[in-house]
């Protein structure tokens, strides 16, 4: 492949060689810049997809809380002590 390039360069007009080199350099820079921006956009898109997926699927903890609300209330209830539950006639 390299030999083909050198043959083409030999046949090119000597006045056009510097322009061809400059164009190649700019093309390489533009390709690199395009890849950079494409990578940034892909990363941003991935973040947004992850965020949407988390919103669409609630956490298991909140789902469990919604499914069994009475169980959560029992845990929070304060039970009276045994002494206060005894009939007053025994003491």
C-alpha positions as a printed NumPy array, in Angstrom:
array([[  0.   ,   0.   ,   0.   ],
       [  2.841,   2.361,   0.796],
       [  4.44 ,   1.835,  -2.614],
       [  1.179,   2.888,  -4.293],
       [  1.158,   6.116,  -2.312],
       [  4.741,   6.915,  -3.23 ],
       [  3.967,   6.304,  -6.925],
       [  1.001,   8.638,  -6.741],
       [  3.101,  11.263,  -4.971],
       [  5.824,  10.995,  -7.619],
       [  3.292,  11.586, -10.384],
       [  1.666,  14.542,  -8.607],
       [  2.466,  18.071,  -9.623],
       [  5.301,  19.314,  -7.349],
       [  3.33 ,  22.487,  -6.657],
       [  0.419,  20.409,  -5.304],
       [  2.469,  18.214,  -2.939],
       [  2.503,  20.685,  -0.008],
       [ -1.238,  21.212,  -0.4  ],
       [ -1.877,  17.469,  -0.429],
       [  0.147,  17.046,   2.774],
       [ -1.733,  19.868,   4.465],
       [ -5.078,  18.432,   3.392],
       [ -4.111,  15.008,   4.733],
       [ -3.09 ,  16.54 ,   8.049],
       [ -6.376,  18.434,   8.348],
       [ -8.343,  15.344,   7.366],
       [ -6.601,  13.401,  10.144],
       [ -7.33 ,  16.139,  12.673],
       [-10.982,  16.292,  11.654],
       [-11.324,  12.518,  11.867],
       [ -9.853,  12.569,  15.375],
       [-12.164,  15.384,  16.43 ],
       [-15.165,  13.555,  15.005],
       [-14.233,  10.393,  16.913],
       [-13.82 ,  12.426,  20.099],
       [-17.273,  13.994,  19.804],
       [-18.871,  10.689,  18.833],
       [-17.381,   9.131,  21.976],
       [-18.687,  11.973,  24.13 ],
       [-22.178,  11.649,  22.68 ],
       [-22.163,   7.884,  23.134],
       [-21.166,   8.301,  26.779],
       [-23.868,  10.898,  27.373],
       [-26.469,   8.692,  25.703],
       [-25.406,   5.744,  27.855],
       [-25.827,   7.834,  31.028],
       [-29.313,   8.878,  29.961],
       [-30.327,   5.316,  29.108],
       [-29.148,   4.123,  32.529],
       [-31.105,   6.927,  34.218],
       [-34.275,   6.062,  32.31 ],
       [-33.873,   2.37 ,  33.078],
       [-33.576,   3.14 ,  36.796],
       [-36.716,   5.278,  36.668],
       [-38.657,   2.612,  34.78 ],
       [-37.766,  -0.132,  37.261],
       [-38.22 ,   0.943,  40.882],
       [-35.873,  -0.436,  43.469],
       [-36.815,  -3.742,  45.084],
       [-36.974,  -2.111,  48.489],
       [-39.68 ,   0.373,  47.493],
       [-41.598,  -2.349,  45.627],
       [-41.551,  -4.55 ,  48.735],
       [-42.731,  -1.634,  50.85 ],
       [-45.683,  -1.047,  48.503],
       [-46.585,  -4.742,  48.341],
       [-46.664,  -5.309,  52.123],
       [-47.63 ,  -2.069,  53.845],
       [-49.043,  -3.705,  56.999],
       [-45.772,  -5.448,  57.782],
       [-43.978,  -2.123,  57.89 ],
       [-46.53 ,  -0.688,  60.305],
       [-46.098,  -3.572,  62.756],
       [-42.377,  -2.964,  63.024],
       [-42.89 ,   0.678,  63.895],
       [-45.569,   0.067,  66.551],
       [-44.464,   0.433,  70.149],
       [-45.825,  -2.414,  72.249],
       [-46.796,  -1.713,  75.857],
       [-44.535,  -3.231,  78.474],
       [-45.716,  -6.33 ,  80.403],
       [-46.008,  -4.382,  83.646],
       [-48.492,  -1.914,  82.203],
       [-50.492,  -4.789,  80.657],
       [-51.1  ,  -6.556,  84.042],
       [-54.44 ,  -6.06 ,  85.72 ],
       [-54.196,  -3.64 ,  88.636],
       [-56.104,  -6.027,  90.983],
       [-53.104,  -8.441,  91.214],
       [-50.687,  -5.924,  92.711]])
